[in-house]
Every structure is written in C-alpha cells, then in structure tokens.
Amino acid sequence: MAERLNYYILFATYTQGMALKDHLRSAGIPCRISPAPRSIQGELGCGMSLLLEEEHIEAAKQCIRENHAEYYDIQALPCQINAKRGRFC
C-alpha cells in the first residue's frame, strides 16, 4: 500500500496564507491551517501553512492560478497525523 501524502502550502507571510485559505474555502476545497513542519519550513519567518490532502492538491493549484494567490512553495510529506494519538485503551 502506498504511503499517504499530505501537502503543505508554505507562505512568506501570514496574510498570504489567510488570503489563500479564503480562496480555497470559497472554491469548496477543504484545507486546514497548520504549523509548517520544521523539516520543510527552511528560513521562512512565517510558521503557518495550509494542509491539504492529496486528492485536493490539483484543484488547489488551479485555484491558486485563477486567483493569482501568493505562496512560497508546496511540499509533500508522508502523513504524520495519528488518529489514535491520545487513545490508551
């Protein structure tokens, strides 16, 4: 089974991230505000990213093009979200 990827859209500023979040939500593309993982944040001062699942990334790229949205980069990482975190029984 292939490893599931999450896509992080990185920004130079928080304002760019919030603007793109609004565009994506208006287009019906699900996304979540997430801290940018340190492994991909690099030297960016803004620690915010938008987290998208793999099946929504192409629609998000189209939305970015249509709205001329500003962003720094889009990076894929293996899913790090553990749905069973905090469950001990």
Buried (B, 14 or more C-beta within 10 A) or exposed (E): EEEEBBBBBBBBBEEBBEBBBEBBEEEEBEBEEBEBBEEBBEEBEBBBBBBBBEEBBEBBBEBBEEBEBBBBBBBEBEEEEEEEEEEEE
